[in-house]
Amino acid sequence: MNFLAVLFMTQLLYVVGVGEVQDPELCVGLAFSLQYMRLTVFCWMLLMSHHITFKNNANLLPHVDTSIKTSFWKFSLIGWCSPGILLCISIFLQSSEFDYTLILNVTDFKRTNCWFLSRKPFIYGYALPVIILLLMIIVSFIRTAIVIRQTTSLQVQNKNLLR
C-alpha cells in the first residue's frame, strides 16, 4: 500500500508541475517533493524485494509472521525517512553551489520544469542513490529466483522419490 501511495503522489505532483509554474517558491517545493517521491519509489521497491527474498524463505510455504508490527515500523522508517536524508544531502549540495544564498536559480526554471539545475546535486543526490538502489533490487531478485529454482527442483526430486 505504501508503494501505491508513493506512485499516486508522484503522479499527482507530475500533473501539478507539468505546466510552467510561475511561482518560484512553488517550483522549489515541487522540485523537492518530486525528488523525494522518486527516491521513495525506489526505496519501497528495494524493501519489497527484500521482503520477498528474506521473509518468504526457501520453503515457499506460507507462514504466520508474528513480528509484523516491528517489521512494518522498520520498513516504514526506512521507506519514508531514508529518501528524506538523501533529499537533505542534495539540498545541501545545491545550496553550497550557490554560496548558501539560493537553493535553486529561479531564472532557469523555464527550461527545466522545476528540477534541480546543477549537475553535482543531481548526480550525488538522485542519480547515484537510484543506481545503487536499482543494483540492490536486481541482486535481491536474482537471489530470490535462485532460491525459488532450488526449492522447486527439490520438490520435484521429492515427488520422484515417493513413486
C-alpha positions as CSV (number, residue, x, y, z in Angstrom):
1,M,0.0,0.0,0.0
2,N,2.9,2.4,0.7
3,F,4.3,1.8,-2.7
4,L,1.0,2.5,-4.3
5,A,0.6,5.6,-2.3
6,V,4.0,6.9,-3.4
7,L,3.2,6.2,-7.0
8,F,-0.1,8.0,-6.7
9,M,1.6,11.1,-5.0
10,T,4.3,11.1,-7.7
11,Q,1.7,11.1,-10.5
12,L,-0.2,13.9,-8.7
13,L,2.9,16.0,-8.4
14,Y,3.6,15.4,-12.1
15,V,0.1,16.6,-13.0
16,V,0.5,19.7,-10.9
17,G,4.1,20.5,-12.1
18,V,3.9,19.5,-15.8
19,G,3.0,23.0,-16.9
20,E,5.0,26.1,-16.5
21,V,4.9,27.0,-12.8
22,Q,5.2,30.8,-12.5
23,D,5.8,31.0,-8.7
24,P,9.4,30.3,-7.8
25,E,8.6,29.1,-4.3
26,L,6.1,26.6,-5.6
27,C,8.6,25.4,-8.2
28,V,11.2,24.8,-5.5
29,G,8.6,22.9,-3.4
30,L,7.7,20.8,-6.5
31,A,11.3,20.1,-7.2
32,F,12.0,18.9,-3.7
33,S,8.7,16.9,-3.5
34,L,9.3,15.2,-6.8
35,Q,12.8,14.2,-5.9
36,Y,11.6,12.9,-2.5
37,M,8.8,10.9,-4.1
38,R,11.0,9.4,-6.8
39,L,13.6,8.3,-4.2
40,T,10.8,6.9,-2.1
41,V,9.6,4.8,-5.0
42,F,13.0,3.1,-5.3
43,C,13.3,2.6,-1.6
44,W,9.9,0.9,-1.4
45,M,10.9,-1.3,-4.4
46,L,14.0,-2.3,-2.5
47,L,12.0,-3.1,0.6
48,M,9.5,-5.2,-1.3
49,S,12.3,-7.2,-3.0
50,H,14.0,-7.6,0.4
51,H,10.7,-8.8,1.9
52,I,10.2,-11.3,-1.0
53,T,13.8,-12.6,-0.6
54,F,14.1,-12.9,3.2
55,K,10.6,-13.4,4.5
56,N,9.4,-16.0,2.0
57,N,12.4,-18.3,2.6
58,A,13.4,-21.3,0.7
59,N,10.5,-23.4,1.8
60,L,7.9,-21.4,-0.1
61,L,5.2,-22.4,2.4
62,P,3.0,-19.7,3.9
63,H,3.8,-19.0,7.5
64,V,2.4,-16.6,10.1
65,D,4.6,-13.6,10.7
66,T,4.4,-12.9,14.5
67,S,6.7,-9.8,14.2
68,I,4.6,-8.0,11.6
69,K,4.3,-4.8,13.8
70,T,8.0,-4.4,14.2
71,S,8.8,-5.2,10.6
72,F,6.1,-2.7,9.5
73,W,7.6,0.1,11.6
74,K,11.1,-0.8,10.3
75,F,10.0,-0.8,6.7
76,S,8.1,2.4,7.1
77,L,11.0,4.1,8.8
78,I,13.4,3.0,6.0
79,G,10.9,3.6,3.2
80,W,9.9,7.1,4.2
81,C,12.9,8.5,6.1
82,S,15.9,7.4,4.0
83,P,14.8,9.4,0.9
84,G,14.4,12.4,3.2
85,I,18.0,12.1,4.3
86,L,19.1,11.8,0.6
87,L,17.0,14.9,-0.2
88,C,18.7,16.8,2.6
89,I,22.1,15.9,1.2
90,S,21.1,17.1,-2.3
91,I,19.6,20.3,-0.9
92,F,22.9,20.9,0.9
93,L,24.9,20.3,-2.2
94,Q,22.6,22.6,-4.2
95,S,22.8,25.4,-1.7
96,S,26.6,25.0,-1.4
97,E,27.0,25.6,-5.2
98,F,25.1,28.9,-4.9
99,D,27.2,30.0,-1.8
100,Y,24.3,29.2,0.5
101,T,22.2,32.1,-0.7
102,L,19.9,30.5,-3.3
103,I,18.7,26.9,-3.2
104,L,17.7,27.0,-6.8
105,N,18.4,29.5,-9.5
106,V,14.9,30.5,-10.4
107,T,15.9,32.2,-13.7
108,D,16.4,28.9,-15.4
109,F,13.1,27.3,-14.4
110,K,11.6,27.8,-17.9
111,R,13.7,25.1,-19.5
112,T,13.9,22.5,-16.7
113,N,10.3,22.3,-15.4
114,C,11.2,22.6,-11.7
115,W,14.1,20.2,-11.3
116,F,17.5,20.6,-9.8
117,L,19.5,22.7,-12.1
118,S,23.1,21.8,-11.1
119,R,24.9,18.7,-12.1
120,K,26.5,17.8,-8.8
121,P,23.4,17.7,-6.7
122,F,21.6,15.7,-9.4
123,I,24.3,13.1,-9.6
124,Y,25.1,12.7,-5.9
125,G,21.6,13.4,-4.5
126,Y,19.5,11.5,-7.0
127,A,21.2,9.5,-9.8
128,L,23.9,7.8,-7.6
129,P,21.4,6.6,-4.9
130,V,18.9,5.4,-7.6
131,I,21.6,3.4,-9.3
132,I,22.7,1.9,-6.0
133,L,19.1,1.0,-5.1
134,L,18.5,-0.5,-8.5
135,L,21.6,-2.7,-8.3
136,M,20.5,-3.8,-4.8
137,I,17.0,-4.6,-6.2
138,I,18.4,-6.6,-9.1
139,V,20.7,-8.6,-6.7
140,S,17.8,-9.3,-4.4
141,F,15.5,-10.5,-7.3
142,I,18.3,-12.7,-8.6
143,R,18.8,-14.3,-5.2
144,T,15.0,-14.9,-5.0
145,A,15.0,-16.5,-8.4
146,I,17.8,-18.8,-7.4
147,V,16.1,-19.8,-4.2
148,I,12.8,-20.5,-6.0
149,R,14.6,-22.6,-8.6
150,Q,16.4,-24.6,-6.0
151,T,13.3,-25.2,-4.0
152,T,11.2,-26.3,-6.9
153,S,13.9,-28.7,-8.0
154,L,13.9,-30.2,-4.5
155,Q,10.1,-30.6,-4.6
156,V,10.3,-32.4,-7.9
157,Q,13.0,-34.7,-6.6
158,N,10.9,-35.5,-3.5
159,K,7.9,-36.4,-5.8
160,N,10.1,-38.8,-7.8
161,L,11.4,-40.4,-4.6
162,L,7.8,-41.1,-3.4
163,R,6.9,-43.0,-6.6
